[in-house]
Structures are given as C-alpha cells and as structure tokens.
Amino acid sequence: NAGVMQNPRHLVRRRGQEARLRCSPMKGHSHVYWYRQLPEEGLKFMVYLQKENIIDESGMPKERFSAEFPKEGPSILRIQQVVRGDSAAYFCASSPAVHNEQFFGPGTRLTVL
Amino acid sequence: DQQVKQNSPSLSVQEGRISILNCDYTNSMFDYFLWYKKYPAEGPTFLISISSIKDKNEDGRFTVFLNKSAKHLSLHIVPSQPGDSAVYFCAAIGSSGAGSYQLTFGKGTKLSVIP
C-alpha cells in the first residue's frame, strides 16, 4: 500500500511565477490536508479537503493561494505570483477519517529566487 | 500564541539509555495527542498516539504518558538507538469543530543518540 505521494520533491521558482504542488493520498483515504513548515518552525495547517470539496481553508493566505481535490486525480496546492516568503516545505497528509492519525508525504521544498 | 510547546530544542542521549521528550499544551479542547518523527528532507512519520481518556500508551520501545491535569505529555524511548536520531514533533487534535482535524504542532525537539 503506497504511502502519500507528493511531487515535485523540489521546486524552484522566480518571483512572480506560479507554483503547483501535487499530492496523491493513501489508498482508501478521502481526507487531505496541507501543512507548511517554515525554517525552525513546526508545521502549520493550511487547508483541509475532501473529494471535490474544500472543508476548511482558514490556514491559507487569502490571496495567491488556492487548493483543490478533484474527483479524479491528485490534490493540487497552487501558489500564484510567488514571493520569497513563500519559500518553505509544503507537506500533504491524508487520513481515512477526521480526528484520526494523519499520514504525511515526503513534502515539496519550494525555493523562490 | 503557541498552543503546543516543546521547550527543549535538542536532547542528547547515550545509546541504550532512555530518551524522554516533553510536550506541554494550553488548549483544554485537545483530546488526542500524537508524536511524529522526522528525518531531514522527509515528511513526518507517525509514531504513537494517545487519547485523553488514557494516561499511557505503549508500542514496543515507545511509550507516551499523558498528564491531563498538568496538560503535559512525554514520549519515552527505551532503549535509545542511533537510528532514533531525528526531530520529534508533538501534535494535538481537538474534540470538536476545526480543532478536530487540524493538527497543532510543537516546534520539535532534535534527538541525538550517541553510539
């Protein structure tokens, strides 16, 4: 049973470009979460999705950030017009139900030049 | 306002000895607690969890203790092995609303097990 998959593992973008981060949850998991880790910090919640629905995006910046989890295909975290402050590790997690252990992918390390 | 605190940024332990990692929380709505282990350039790996209705949970070399009145939990690793060297994150989930699915993490404790 494959774990949570994320790609790309590393992404370099120049200021103003768009970043697209992908996440495929574990088989059988319909709950997907995105977290961001800044240097020397713990992980911070960004958004919680189920298939075709955004349940809670309260942890995401209001502008430039969006997330989706379509009926078919992976969940996508999209960052438009990236700035240097967006440089971080972005982790996706999935779970079979809420209020449960969440299993994390390897992360995407975004560097904005 | 940090709701989950790991006050020791680092800990060094001799191989074979016990490692004790501590975590404090402030939110009384937290009712489920988890420990994750993280190696550099990898995602967090789930280790062990405990519900607030228990005060101890054991899995092999790992034991988590919960003291609800003190809002404190600890992870014991015994015996410690060099492969345990990693950053350990404490996390918590609440009983209702947004807290029931948002993991709130501490900043982590870097454990070094010396051979």
Interface residues (C-beta under 8 A of the other chain):
Chain A: V4 Q6 H31 Y33 Y35 E40 E41 G42 L43 K44 F45 Y48 I55 D56 S58 G59 F91 A93 V98 H99 E101 Q102 F103 F104 G105 P106 G107 R109
Chain B: V4 Y32 L34 Y36 A41 E42 G43 P44 T45 F46 S49 F89 I93 S95 A98 S100 Y101 Q102 L103 T104 F105 G106 K107 G108
